[in-house]
Amino acid sequence: MALPNVDPSIYDAQLSEKQAQIAQQFAEFTLPEIEVFESARTAYRQRAEFRVWHEGDDLYYVMFTPGSKHEHQRLTSCPMVSERIQAVMFELLEAIRPNELLRRRLFQVDFLSTLSGELVVSMLYHKALDESWLEEAAFLREKFNINLIGRSRKTKLVLGDDFVIEKMQVNDRELLYKQVENSFTQPNGGVCQHMLEWAIDITKDAGGDLVELYCGNGNFTLALAQNFCSVVATEIAKVSVRAAEYNIDVNNIDNVQVLRMSSEEFSQALQGYVSSVA
């Protein structure tokens, strides 16, 4: 079944309700008019995670009732995920179902796609994985033309790449983003492009330098760099730092430096610098 709270037909009502909630939350302040960028009604999520439920030799995706760890609904359609994910997700289970090694103790499947159709699929297990999993899973990669990852405790087996390259059209510029599986990325690629254009617009006359805390893979960093003399961005996750550095290089941006440190560490370093020059 499809979930009622993601029914595309009620999107307009949900958006209006959200706007009203935000206006109420900030009612005591004098704010500019809220700018709203609508999402596509369907196929808007480039990233999704699904729990897998087993009944005998059968397995299927489920969504749990909010607040419950056991009450769930079988998922037979998912209109909110990208067309690429929709094209693969259910057929993937059909291909896995007759294979005991691939099916047994599989508890979750994660998908990371791009606007251009690249796809990484991660299969998560409550059992040890070894070379035999790679041998059995190889046909899935070929059948669906995907990058495939098997994960279990302290084990990560990769067929292909563990990342995708997203292409964001931001105003008249194309930005490339390396997005690594199991890392945070903006799930709605279409809205993300609007967000980046909005951020560029409101900072176009800012000048000076920019500090960005917890930059992730540089999603906003790369787009905003054009409006500042120099940018210092911080992040604590190693994978995200490496992705941000890759993205800075591949987009030929020369005024951004990424530091691996927490906001507390950065604040202490900045305070020490200010004290030394005071």
N, C-alpha and C positions, 0 to 999 in steps of 0.2 A: 504494500500500500504506500501511497505518498502521504507525507505528513501535512496536516491541515495548516500548521503555522507557517509553512513555506509555499502555500498555494499562491501562484502568480496572480490570480484574480483579485486578491486582497492587498496587493502591494501598495496601491495608492492610499488606501485607508491606513495601512501601517505606517507609511511615510508621513502622512498628515499627523498621526498620533505622536510620532517621534518628534516632529517639529514643535508640536504643542508642549510636549514634556520639556524640551530644551528651553523653550521660551519661558516656561513657568520657573524652571530651575534658576534662570538668570534674570528674573523679572526685576530684582532690586538694583540691577546695574543698567547704565545707559549704554546699550550696545548697538552696533550697526545692524542693519537688516540681515537676517540669516540668509546666506547663500546656500542653495540646495542643488546638488548634482545627483540626478536620478541614476539608479542602476538599471541595467537590463533586467527584464522580468524573469528570464530563465537563463540557464547556462552561464552564470556569472561567477561562479566560484572556481578558481584554478587550483585550489588545495582543499582536500577533504580526507577525513579519517572515518573508517567504518568498523564496528565490532562484528565479529563473525560468530554465529551461533551454530552449534552442532546438534543434530538429532539423528542418532545412528550413523549411517553413512552419508546423510544429507548435511549440507551446510548452507547458510544464507546470511545476509546482512541484517542487522537489527539496529533499531534506535531505542534507547531506554527512556522510559517515562521520567521526566524531571523529578529529582529527589529520590529515585528508586534505583537500586543496583540490580534488580532482578526483573521487574515488570518491563516488558519490551514489546515492540511491534516489528513484524517482519517487513523489510523494505523491498519493494518490487519496482520502484521507480524513484528517481531523484532528479527532478528538473532543475534544481539550483546549481548543480555542478556543471563544469564545462562540457561541451559536446564531445570532446576527446575522452574525458573520463566516462561519460555516459556510454560511449561506444564500446568501452573496454570492461567496465566494472562487473557487469553481470555475466558476460561471456567468459570472463576470467574464472569465476567460480565454477562455471560449467566445465571448463578445461581442467580445473583442479580436482573436482569432485571424484572422478574415478581413480585418482592417483593417491594411494595410501600414504606415501612418504610426504607429498606436498600438502595433503589435507590434514593429516593428524596433528592435533594441538596447535593449529593455526588459529589465532584469536583476534587478529586485527589486520586490516589492509589499508594502507595510506596511499594517497594519490597526490602527485604534484605535477601540474601541467602548466603550459604557457598559452598565451594568446595565439601563438603560431602553431600550436599542436604538439610540442614536445611533451613527453610524459615519463615520469619516474614512478614506479610502483614498488612499495615496500611491504613485504609480508612478514608479520611479527608472530613469533612462536613461543610456546611454553615448553620448549625442548631444545636440546643441543642440535646445532646444524654443522654439517661437514661437507666434504667434497661430493658426497652422494647427492646432497640437495642441489648443488650446482649442476650436476649432470642431469637430474630430473627436471630442473627448472629451465634449462636452456631452451626447450621447445616453446616455453611461454614467451620468452623474449622474441624469438623469431616469429611466432604466430601473431603477436600483437604489435610488433615493432616498437618495443618499449625498453627502457632501462629498468633493470629488475634488481631488487635488493632483498636478501633474507636476513632477518634480525632475530637474535635470541640473546640471552644473557651473556654479555661480554663478547658477542660474536656479531660480525657484520660481513656478509658475503655479497659481492657486487658483480652483476653481469652487465657490462657496459659502463655507464657513468652514474655517479650518485648525485648528479645535479642537472639542472636545465638552464638554458640561457633565454631569459625573457627579453623581449624587445618592446620597449615602451615608446610610443610616439608622443612626445611632450612638446606642444606647440609645433615648431617646424624642425624639431630635432629628434633623432632616434637615439635612445639610450639603451645600452645593453646591460643586463643584470644577471650575474651568476647567482642562481638560487639553489642552495644545497638542501637535500632532503633532511627532514627532522630538524630544520631550522625555521625560525619565524620568517614569513614573507607575507605581504599584503595579499589576502586571498581573492579579492575582487580586482582583477587587472584593469577593467574598464574604469571603475571608480578611482583606482589608484592614479591613472593618468590624469583625471580631473583634479585630484588632490595635489599632484605635483605642479600642474599648471597654476592652480590657485595659490600655492605656496610661493611660486616664482613671482606671481603678480603682486602679492602683498608685500614682498621684500625688494621690489625692483629699485627702490630709491633708498634702501637702507644704508648701503656703503659700509665701510669699516670691515671688521672681522666677525666671524661666526664661530661659536662653540656649540656643538651638538652632542648631547649625552645619549648613550645607548643607541648608536646609529644603525645597528644591525648590519645588513650587507651594503649599506650606503644608499638606501632607497631615496631618501630626501636629500642626502648629502650631495650626490652627484648633480641633481637638478638645481639645487640652491647655490652651488659653488660659483656660478656665473654672476651672481649678484654681490659677491663679497671679495675683498682683497685676498684673504686667506681663510681657510676653514680648518679647525681642529675638531675631530670627531672621536668619541670614545666608545668602547664596546668591551665587554668582558668575555664573551664567548669566542674561543679560538677560531672555530669554523667561520663565524660571521666576520671576524677581523680579516681572515685570509680572503674571504669572498669580497669584502669591501675593497681590499687592496687590489685584487684582480680587476674589479669593476672600475676603479679609478684609472688603472693602467689601460684597460681596453677601450675606455672612452676618452683617452688622451687628456685627462684633467690634471693640471700641474700645480694647483693651489690648495690641495687637500692633504692633510696628514691624519692618519688613524692611529690612535693610541689604545693599547689594551690596558684599561684601568677602570675601576668603578667610579661612580660620581663622587663618592666620599674621598677617594684617593685624589681625584682631579681637584676637588675643592681644597683639599689640604695643600696640594702643590701650588695652586693658584694663590692661596692665602700666603704661602711662604714667599712666592715671587713678589707679591704686592708689598709684603713687609720689607723685603730686601731692597726695594727701590724707593720706599717711602722716605 
